[in-house]
Amino acid sequence: MGLGVGLVGLPNVGKSTTFNALTKAQNAEAQNYPFCTIEPNKAVVPVPDKRLEELAKIVNPNKIQYSTIDFVDIAGLVKGASKGEGLGNQFLSNIREVEVILHIVRCFEDGNITHVEDTIDPIRDIEIIETELIYADITQVEKKIERLKKQAKGSKEAATLLEIAQKLMEHLDQLQPVSTFELKDDDNFITLDKELRFLSNKEVIYGANVDEDALMEENDYVKSVKEYAKSKNSEVIMLCAKIEEELVGLDEDEAKEFLTDFGIEESGLEKIIHSAFDKLGLQSYFTAGVVEVRSWTITKGMKAPQAAAVIHNDFEKGFIKAEVISYEDFIACGGETKAKEAGKLRIEGKDYIVQDGDVMHFRFNV
């Protein structure tokens, strides 16, 4: 299951530095999981999960396989992007393909790094990009309305879609994002969103890029971003892109010590990955054997046969049952055998809703 996170931001806010920290991680010898760059602007990054490491201590597998998340370095955005300014067209086409926007915002002063707007003002920067997203959606809806007007003459379905599209246009004309449209739960709106993939309706995580001093004590720029994000019901993750790059070459103990010096338990990139997982309603279950200990990504609420299909479609077609041990029981008992002896292994059927951290083995017949 793919998960796309698009890094968005004005020029010189730290977007590319953050992305580079991700792409350089593939060269870190200390990492025991696969990481590769598929394209120059895309990186497949493992989802940090210490539970896998704890399972591996018991099972002693040949390898550990983490879930992954796609990060895409979206082309830099400037005013007028919705009209094709700068690399606007490329930006818009790329961002439609991701599920979550990671909006990198500059929250530090540095006379050696020029800001495209000449001054440091995170809220202004955020509003520039978010306004361009709205303008882009307006263009999409305008075109759709014109098509629907022609189709509505002979189609009741098209007429219904036209009505919701016109109401959405009224909303957008007030420079309000699609995410605040009051009829978002309407089936006709959902149909439009699936087709047009509205940019201003995507989940957003704000990445407040700070200097080293602000990691110790957040500055006024970060406070303003947090206040803005709260009004949008969005999350802010504070990171220092420069430090994230430095962490790449360190082993686990060195990285932990480095972060501890700043009073941080988890790196900014790890927080971003976990936040994106949560935003999309995703979770992981595990398989644990001597060949590999592996994490599988599923949607929350998914039943056992569908979860099995993530491994292979045949597992769902021929599903018989699932043997399940909770992660906590697996660790507490010291492995599968002792968990069985303690009565902690459960046999679950087709209606079982998989829980985060379940250690599973599927029985099937094709």
Stockholm file with secondary structure:
# STOCKHOLM 1.0

chainA/1-366         MGLGVGLVGLPNVGKSTTFNALTKAQNAEAQNYPFCTIEPNKAVVPVPDKRLEELAKIVNPNKIQYSTIDFVDIAGLVKGASKGEGLGNQFLSNIREVEVILHIVRCFEDGNITHVEDTIDPIRDIEIIETELIYADITQVEKKIERLKKQAKGSKEAATLLEIAQKLMEHLDQLQPVSTFELKDDDNFITLDKELRFLSNKEVIYGANVDEDALMEENDYVKSVKEYAKSKNSEVIMLCAKIEEELVGLDEDEAKEFLTDFGIEESGLEKIIHSAFDKLGLQSYFTAGVVEVRSWTITKGMKAPQAAAVIHNDFEKGFIKAEVISYEDFIACGGETKAKEAGKLRIEGKDYIVQDGDVMHFRFNV
#=GR chainA/1-366 SS CCCEEEEECCTTSSHHHHHHHHHHGGGCTTCCSCCEEEETTEEEEECCCHHHHHHHHHHCCSEEECCEEEEEECCCCCTTGGGTCTTHHHHHHHHTTCSEEEEEEECCCCTTSCCTTSSCCHHHHHHHHHHHHHHHHHHHHHHHHHHHHHHTTTCHHHHHHHHHHHHHHHHHHTTCCGGGCTTTTSHHHHHHHHHHCCGGGSEEEEEEECCHHHHHSCCHHHHHHHHHHHHTTCEEEEECHHHHHHHTTSCHHHHHHHHHTTTCSSCHHHHHHHHHHHHTTEEEEEEECSSEEEEEEEETTCBHHHHHHTTCHHHHHTEEEEEEECHHHHHHHTSHHHHHHTTCCEEECTTCBCCTTCEEEEEECC
#=GC SS_cons         CCCEEEEECCTTSSHHHHHHHHHHGGGCTTCCSCCEEEETTEEEEECCCHHHHHHHHHHCCSEEECCEEEEEECCCCCTTGGGTCTTHHHHHHHHTTCSEEEEEEECCCCTTSCCTTSSCCHHHHHHHHHHHHHHHHHHHHHHHHHHHHHHTTTCHHHHHHHHHHHHHHHHHHTTCCGGGCTTTTSHHHHHHHHHHCCGGGSEEEEEEECCHHHHHSCCHHHHHHHHHHHHTTCEEEEECHHHHHHHTTSCHHHHHHHHHTTTCSSCHHHHHHHHHHHHTTEEEEEEECSSEEEEEEEETTCBHHHHHHTTCHHHHHTEEEEEEECHHHHHHHTSHHHHHHTTCCEEECTTCBCCTTCEEEEEECC
//
